[in-house]
Amino acid sequence: MSVLLEYSWEPTVFHRMNPLTKVMLVLLLGILVTMWWDYRFGLPLFVLIFILSRMAKVPKHWYKLLYAVWGAYSLFRIFYIAYGYSWVFKVYPKELMNIVLLRITPPNTPILGEIKFTVGGLLYLGMSLIQAGSFVLLIFIFFYTTSLADLSYALAKYGIPSPILFIILSLYHYVNIIQRRLLDLMNAQRLRGWELSKNPITALRRLAPLLVPLTMTSIDLIDKVTIAVRVRAFGAHRINPPRIIEWPTWEKVMIILLAIGVAVAMWAQFLSGYNIGYM
């Protein structure tokens, strides 16, 4: 079973794509995710990205991270929407968005002010979660289907400086290695009777046995990963890929069409005067 954000080969169209195609695909779809706050656009885009993640055969256990992100993001955003901001709504009727569903404190409350939950606030929270989920799925697709070696070869072919490639290689290796070390530490602690509680407060207390060894391991791994990349004389000579990484015409056409679509979406939202894409 692969760890999170680790490449693994599968016979899918995404795995066969040129790495640069996937970079631009993720960037362009990410722009749309950032722009669109209207459910009529954001929700179908999320469904599309989810379908793409299934086409890429992203491991199902990776989706647990998606649920964790949603939970953490909800706690973060709940304080923001509690004050019922309505200035973000440009298309949806503000009369509807300002309907109060639950009032925690009355107006003019000292220090806290008026805390309330409105229809607009809940819609804003829902769209925030959809956007966060879309970004997480895009990251899943990219990391699971993109070989680090192929990405390095492709970037080097188009003149990306060696120091930048060095940083990419080091970070990528470090993330995968530290995940495996964390799993080893958790398994070792479980053999001693350690369990992670579902209660958030209790869970934080029980993380203590992991923090010290994980911190020491993290510091040690920074040096080891850096040295491991350097001993290969990285950047001392031209990178020659063992195989030709092709960039098929259909991938170029797809990226061009998607870029045109993103440009049209940006015009419709920011320049057309119709605020297409806003709530």
BELSUL-V21008 format. One record per residue. RES is the residue in three letters. SS is DSSP state (helix for helix, strand for strand, loop for the rest). OMEGA is omega as a letter, one per 40 degrees, with the letter a starting at -180 (NA if undefined). BURIAL is b if it has 9 or more other C-alpha atoms within 8 Angstrom, else e. Layout:
res: <RES	RES>
ss: <SS	SS>
omega: <OMEGA	OMEGA>
burial: <BURIAL	BURIAL>
//
This chain:
res: <MET	SER	VAL	LEU	LEU	GLU	TYR	SER	TRP	GLU	PRO	THR	VAL	PHE	HIS	ARG	MET	ASN	PRO	LEU	THR	LYS	VAL	MET	LEU	VAL	LEU	LEU	LEU	GLY	ILE	LEU	VAL	THR	MET	TRP	TRP	ASP	TYR	ARG	PHE	GLY	LEU	PRO	LEU	PHE	VAL	LEU	ILE	PHE	ILE	LEU	SER	ARG	MET	ALA	LYS	VAL	PRO	LYS	HIS	TRP	TYR	LYS	LEU	LEU	TYR	ALA	VAL	TRP	GLY	ALA	TYR	SER	LEU	PHE	ARG	ILE	PHE	TYR	ILE	ALA	TYR	GLY	TYR	SER	TRP	VAL	PHE	LYS	VAL	TYR	PRO	LYS	GLU	LEU	MET	ASN	ILE	VAL	LEU	LEU	ARG	ILE	THR	PRO	PRO	ASN	THR	PRO	ILE	LEU	GLY	GLU	ILE	LYS	PHE	THR	VAL	GLY	GLY	LEU	LEU	TYR	LEU	GLY	MET	SER	LEU	ILE	GLN	ALA	GLY	SER	PHE	VAL	LEU	LEU	ILE	PHE	ILE	PHE	PHE	TYR	THR	THR	SER	LEU	ALA	ASP	LEU	SER	TYR	ALA	LEU	ALA	LYS	TYR	GLY	ILE	PRO	SER	PRO	ILE	LEU	PHE	ILE	ILE	LEU	SER	LEU	TYR	HIS	TYR	VAL	ASN	ILE	ILE	GLN	ARG	ARG	LEU	LEU	ASP	LEU	MET	ASN	ALA	GLN	ARG	LEU	ARG	GLY	TRP	GLU	LEU	SER	LYS	ASN	PRO	ILE	THR	ALA	LEU	ARG	ARG	LEU	ALA	PRO	LEU	LEU	VAL	PRO	LEU	THR	MET	THR	SER	ILE	ASP	LEU	ILE	ASP	LYS	VAL	THR	ILE	ALA	VAL	ARG	VAL	ARG	ALA	PHE	GLY	ALA	HIS	ARG	ILE	ASN	PRO	PRO	ARG	ILE	ILE	GLU	TRP	PRO	THR	TRP	GLU	LYS	VAL	MET	ILE	ILE	LEU	LEU	ALA	ILE	GLY	VAL	ALA	VAL	ALA	MET	TRP	ALA	GLN	PHE	LEU	SER	GLY	TYR	ASN	ILE	GLY	TYR	MET>
ss: <loop	loop	loop	loop	loop	loop	loop	loop	loop	loop	loop	loop	helix	helix	helix	helix	loop	loop	helix	helix	helix	helix	helix	helix	helix	helix	helix	helix	helix	helix	helix	helix	helix	helix	helix	loop	loop	loop	helix	helix	helix	helix	helix	helix	helix	helix	helix	helix	helix	helix	helix	helix	helix	helix	helix	loop	loop	loop	loop	helix	helix	helix	helix	helix	helix	helix	helix	helix	helix	helix	helix	helix	helix	helix	helix	helix	helix	helix	helix	helix	helix	loop	strand	loop	loop	loop	loop	loop	loop	loop	loop	loop	loop	helix	helix	helix	helix	loop	loop	strand	strand	strand	strand	strand	strand	loop	loop	loop	loop	loop	loop	loop	loop	loop	strand	strand	strand	strand	helix	helix	helix	helix	helix	helix	helix	helix	helix	helix	helix	helix	helix	helix	helix	helix	helix	helix	helix	helix	helix	helix	helix	helix	helix	helix	helix	loop	loop	helix	helix	helix	helix	helix	helix	helix	helix	helix	helix	loop	loop	loop	loop	helix	helix	helix	helix	helix	helix	helix	helix	helix	helix	helix	helix	helix	helix	helix	helix	helix	helix	helix	helix	helix	helix	helix	helix	helix	helix	helix	helix	helix	helix	loop	loop	loop	loop	loop	loop	loop	loop	helix	helix	helix	helix	helix	helix	helix	loop	helix	helix	helix	helix	helix	helix	helix	helix	helix	helix	helix	helix	helix	helix	helix	helix	helix	helix	helix	helix	helix	helix	helix	loop	loop	loop	loop	loop	loop	loop	loop	loop	loop	loop	loop	loop	loop	loop	loop	loop	loop	helix	helix	helix	helix	helix	helix	helix	helix	helix	helix	helix	helix	helix	helix	helix	helix	helix	helix	helix	helix	helix	helix	helix	loop	loop	loop	loop	loop	loop	loop	loop>
omega: <a	i	a	i	i	a	i	a	i	i	a	i	i	i	a	a	i	a	a	i	a	i	a	i	i	a	a	i	i	i	i	i	a	a	a	i	i	a	a	i	a	a	i	i	i	i	i	a	i	i	i	i	i	i	i	i	i	a	a	a	i	a	i	i	i	i	i	i	i	a	a	a	i	i	i	a	a	i	a	a	a	i	i	i	a	a	a	a	a	a	i	a	a	i	i	a	a	i	a	i	a	i	a	i	a	i	i	i	a	i	a	a	a	i	a	i	a	i	i	i	i	i	i	i	i	a	i	i	i	i	i	i	i	i	i	i	i	i	i	a	a	a	a	a	a	i	i	i	i	i	i	i	a	i	i	a	a	i	i	a	a	i	i	i	i	i	a	a	a	a	a	i	a	a	a	a	a	i	a	i	i	i	i	i	i	i	i	i	i	i	i	i	a	i	i	a	i	i	a	a	i	i	i	i	a	i	a	a	i	a	a	i	i	i	i	i	a	i	a	a	i	i	a	a	i	i	a	i	a	a	i	a	a	i	a	i	a	i	i	a	i	i	a	i	a	i	a	a	a	i	i	i	i	a	i	i	i	i	i	i	i	i	i	i	i	i	a	a	a	a	a	a	a	i	a	a	i	i	NA>
burial: <e	e	e	e	b	b	b	e	e	e	e	b	e	b	b	e	b	b	b	b	b	b	b	b	b	b	e	b	e	b	b	b	b	e	b	b	b	b	b	e	b	b	b	b	b	b	e	e	b	b	e	b	b	e	b	b	e	b	e	e	e	b	e	e	e	b	e	e	b	b	e	e	b	b	e	e	b	b	e	e	b	b	b	b	e	b	e	e	b	b	e	e	e	e	e	b	b	b	b	b	e	e	b	e	b	b	e	e	b	e	e	e	b	b	b	b	b	b	b	b	b	b	e	b	b	e	b	e	b	b	b	b	b	b	b	b	b	b	b	b	b	b	b	b	b	b	b	b	e	b	b	b	b	b	b	b	e	e	e	b	e	b	e	e	b	b	e	e	b	b	e	b	b	b	e	b	e	b	b	b	b	b	e	e	b	b	e	e	b	b	e	e	e	e	e	e	e	e	e	e	e	b	b	e	e	b	b	e	e	b	e	e	b	b	e	e	b	b	e	e	b	b	e	e	b	b	e	e	b	e	e	e	e	b	b	e	e	e	e	e	e	e	e	e	e	e	b	e	e	e	b	b	e	e	b	e	e	b	b	e	e	b	e	e	b	b	b	b	b	e	e	e	e	e	b	e	b	b	b>
//
